[in-house]
Amino acid sequence: MSIKISHLTHVYNEGTAFEKKALDDVSIEIQTGEFIGLIGHTGSGKSTLIQHLNGIIPPTSGEILLDGENIHKDKAKLKEVRRRIGLAFQYPEYQLFEMTVYKDVAFGPTNMQLSKEEIHESVVSALETVGIPHELYEKSPFELSGGQKRRVAIAGVLAMNPEVLILDEPTAGLDPRGRDEILAAVGRLHRERGITVILVSHSMEDVAKLADRIIVMHKGKAAMTGTPREIFSCPAELEGMGLAAPQMSYVFASLKEKGFDVPTDIYTVEEAKEALLKLVKQVKV
């Protein structure tokens, strides 16, 4: 499923003293199966943008095309759009409400009037994808750890079998273990299901590790777009927008300044490990 955002503008409280332009002529294309990292300083327009993608809020002007069709052309089809484009809000575990993990994840598929067999298959597949073991299915979701709750909430979106999954700050407020669990689940989801993922994050490290392409929002505009290597090779531009490159890039820039023969386009811990091992071998020789 391709998504084309064309000249999208959104103004809150238009015509009042509180008028604010949150999106300003944004044009972006997202291809089937891409893993997009969406970054930007607070107030840059990220949240407003993702709420447009599944029709939660309508554009002031411009359009969102899903496989070439304007999602607002027929209001009756918005329910189907929201099934195809799943959105997990920040702190989605606050929306958990059923007595068991299984029932909570089954809520969406049940409302789709699927058969019992189809519901069961969707629920188990979603829970397995996010790494929730069978012994937790009949537990109350409120007895789980923070990371487990977050994964169950995401499973509830996955059980609707969306073609696109949007995650708004999925690791916010989690401890390191919970954060690692979520990121592992998201990476596994993209690899195994091949669906389009849009990850909104303040963590440059997470985006550098997972995303195929990054979109940088700034003052309501799509200021930059490119691969992680392309985006993070412009630290001055990012800093001018209140952002920063991943910490590893600063570490290797410092090593370069001190005379070490190291690359300066290192952004992930895995890349850093390989480069440092290579450097150690060179020093020993």
C-alpha positions, 0 to 999 in steps of 0.5 A, spaced: 500 500 500 502 506 497 501 513 501 501 519 498 501 526 502 500 532 497 500 539 499 497 537 506 496 543 510 492 543 517 490 549 521 488 549 528 482 554 530 482 557 524 479 564 524 480 565 531 485 568 535 488 562 537 490 560 530 496 555 529 498 552 522 501 545 524 502 543 517 504 547 512 504 544 505 507 537 506 508 533 500 511 526 502 510 519 499 511 512 503 512 506 499 509 499 501 514 495 506 518 501 508 520 503 515 520 510 516 523 514 522 519 520 523 523 525 527 522 532 529 522 537 535 516 538 540 511 542 536 514 540 529 508 537 526 509 530 527 503 528 531 498 532 527 501 528 521 500 521 523 493 523 525 491 525 518 494 518 515 488 514 518 483 520 517 482 522 525 483 529 523 481 532 516 486 536 512 485 544 512 487 543 504 491 538 500 490 531 500 492 524 503 492 518 497 491 511 499 493 507 493 491 513 489 484 514 492 483 520 497 481 517 503 476 523 505 473 522 498 468 517 501 467 518 509 463 512 509 470 508 507 474 512 513 473 506 518 476 501 512 482 506 512 483 506 519 483 498 519 488 498 514 492 504 517 493 502 524 495 507 529 498 506 536 498 512 540 503 514 545 502 510 552 497 505 548 496 501 554 492 506 557 487 504 552 487 497 555 480 495 558 478 487 558 479 482 563 484 478 560 490 479 555 487 475 550 480 478 550 483 485 549 487 483 543 481 480 540 476 486 541 478 489 534 477 483 530 471 481 534 468 488 532 470 486 525 465 480 525 470 475 523 469 468 525 471 465 532 477 461 528 479 467 524 479 471 531 483 466 534 488 466 529 489 474 528 490 474 536 495 469 537 499 471 531 499 478 533 501 476 540 506 472 538 509 477 533 510 482 539 513 476 543 507 475 549 508 468 551 501 463 551 501 463 559 500 470 559 494 470 555 489 469 560 492 474 565 489 481 566 493 486 562 494 490 568 498 485 572 503 485 566 510 489 566 510 496 563 513 493 557 509 487 556 502 492 557 505 496 551 506 490 547 499 487 548 496 494 546 500 494 540 498 487 538 491 489 539 492 494 533 496 488 529 490 483 530 486 488 525 491 486 520 493 493 518 497 494 512 501 500 515 503 500 522 504 507 525 507 507 532 507 514 536 513 514 541 512 506 543 518 506 548 516 513 551 516 512 559 519 505 559 525 502 563 531 499 558 528 492 558 521 494 556 524 499 551 529 493 548 523 489 548 518 494 544 524 495 539 525 488 538 518 486 537 517 492 532 523 490 528 521 483 528 514 485 525 517 489 520 521 483 518 516 477 518 510 481 516 513 486 511 508 491 513 509 498 512 512 501 519 512 509 521 516 510 527 515 517 531 521 517 536 525 522 539 531 517 539 536 518 534 539 511 536 532 507 535 531 511 528 538 510 525 538 502 527 531 501 524 529 505 519 530 505 512 528 512 511 527 518 515 523 524 515 525 530 519 519 535 521 520 542 522 515 548 523 510 544 520 514 542 514 518 536 511 524 539 512 529 533 510 528 526 507 533 521 506 536 514 509 539 515 516 546 515 513 544 521 509 540 525 514 545 524 520 551 526 515 548 533 516 549 534 524 549 542 523 542 542 520 539 537 525 542 541 531 539 548 527 532 544 528 533 542 535 535 535 534 542 531 534 545 526 530 546 519 534 551 519 540 556 514 536 557 519 531 559 524 536 564 519 539 567 518 532 567 525 530 571 526 536 576 520 535 577 523 528 579 530 531 584 526 536 588 523 530 585 516 530 583 513 523 576 512 524 570 513 519 565 519 521 559 516 518 558 511 524 551 511 527 549 505 531 552 501 536 553 495 532 557 499 527 561 502 532 563 495 535 566 493 528 569 500 527 573 499 534 575 492 533 578 494 527 581 500 530 584 496 536 587 491 531 590 496 527 593 499 533 596 492 535 599 491 529 
